[in-house]
Amino acid sequence: MELKDLMTYLTNKNNEMDNLMLIIKANGTIAYVRFDKKPSLKQMQDLVGGYIEPTTIPYLDEQGDYIVIVNEEGMLNRLPVNHTVYTLFGAYLYGDIIIMKKEYLQ
């Protein structure tokens, strides 16, 4: 997935984010995972490489009900800063992250 596609998903209000997790990897790769039902804890842990911690980014809050899932121990484990996330949203997050609708976390 290219950066322009990511922004299209996040700013378009036509339910493109339904059943979708966007993954922004620390190496700059952007991908997505579609799911039939709510993603499991294990699935999210596998995608971020450890225990998960939900967080928010102000820009994404303005766009809709999005949640960001990060590796809870990312800084402690010295994972690399996710420069793509920093460039897009001004947030210092470490390692791979997931962006999805809040309703799928509950």
KESEVEX-806726 format. One line per field, with one value per residue (C-alpha): residue in one letter; x, z, y. Coordinates in Angstrom, 3 decimals. Each point is the difference from the previous one (the first is absolute). Example, Ala and Ser with C-alpha at 12.3 -4.5 7.8 and 13.67 -1.06 7.14 Angstrom:
BEGIN
residu = A  S
x = 12.300  1.370
z = 7.800  -0.660
y = -4.500  3.440
This chain:
BEGIN
residu = M  E  L  K  D  L  M  T  Y  L  T  N  K  N  N  E  M  D  N  L  M  L  I  I  K  A  N  G  T  I  A  Y  V  R  F  D  K  K  P  S  L  K  Q  M  Q  D  L  V  G  G  Y  I  E  P  T  T  I  P  Y  L  D  E  Q  G  D  Y  I  V  I  V  N  E  E  G  M  L  N  R  L  P  V  N  H  T  V  Y  T  L  F  G  A  Y  L  Y  G  D  I  I  I  M  K  K  E  Y  L  Q
x = 0.000  1.251  -0.170  -2.723  -2.160  0.471  -1.188  -2.955  -1.096  0.338  -1.747  -2.777  -3.239  -1.439  0.825  3.250  1.425  -2.684  1.634  3.433  3.189  2.628  3.535  2.766  3.302  3.052  1.833  -2.516  -2.079  -3.755  -2.327  -3.467  -1.727  -3.679  -1.921  -3.455  -0.635  1.714  3.777  1.351  2.443  2.556  -0.410  0.648  2.938  1.547  -0.341  1.761  2.430  -1.022  -2.497  -2.394  -0.903  -2.801  0.743  -1.353  1.405  -1.832  -0.156  -1.655  -2.494  -1.034  -0.535  -2.188  -0.032  3.468  2.261  3.716  1.464  3.680  2.453  -0.322  3.728  1.154  2.186  1.200  1.044  1.661  -2.158  0.690  -2.034  -2.700  1.053  -3.000  -2.378  2.077  0.053  -3.747  -1.344  2.812  -0.156  3.050  -0.982  2.339  -0.061  -2.880  -3.437  -3.594  -2.726  -3.598  -3.462  -0.461  -3.097  2.101  2.118  -2.925
z = 0.000  -0.798  2.252  -2.094  0.417  3.780  0.146  -2.256  2.414  3.013  -1.405  -2.017  1.937  -2.161  2.403  -1.714  3.464  0.830  0.798  -0.761  1.989  -1.537  0.978  -0.199  0.516  1.441  -3.274  -1.858  -1.500  0.095  -0.230  1.048  1.412  -0.619  2.553  0.096  3.665  2.808  -0.062  2.816  2.625  -1.337  -3.547  1.128  2.195  -2.936  -2.208  2.474  1.324  3.666  2.562  -1.387  1.279  -1.524  -0.485  -1.980  -2.393  -0.146  -3.818  -0.108  2.689  -2.243  -2.947  1.834  2.675  -0.545  2.508  -0.352  1.343  0.928  1.648  3.697  0.558  -3.239  1.558  2.807  -2.555  -2.125  -3.041  -2.724  -0.184  -2.618  -2.213  -2.304  2.922  1.209  -3.464  -0.515  3.461  2.085  2.492  1.393  -0.048  -0.052  -2.199  -2.151  0.689  -0.877  -0.820  0.111  1.058  3.784  -0.153  -0.971  3.143  2.404
y = 0.000  3.463  3.044  1.657  -3.130  0.137  3.576  -0.806  -2.742  2.284  3.048  -1.640  -0.426  -2.799  -2.839  -1.019  -0.741  -2.560  -3.361  1.416  0.464  2.278  -0.951  2.592  -1.775  1.695  -0.660  2.209  -2.798  0.537  -2.992  -1.014  -3.056  -0.671  -2.014  -1.583  0.648  1.868  -0.633  -2.131  1.186  -2.491  1.305  3.582  -1.080  -1.838  3.078  2.347  -2.598  -0.054  1.160  2.584  3.429  2.069  3.675  2.910  2.577  3.361  0.070  -3.413  1.024  2.880  -2.372  -2.471  -2.624  -1.448  -1.699  -0.585  -3.246  0.035  -2.362  0.804  -0.495  1.596  2.686  -2.286  -2.628  2.682  -0.577  2.553  3.187  -0.362  2.909  -0.392  0.548  2.935  1.589  -0.453  0.717  1.519  -2.875  -1.786  -3.661  -2.957  -3.089  -1.147  1.477  -0.834  2.515  -1.184  1.077  0.156  -2.182  -3.047  0.237  -0.189
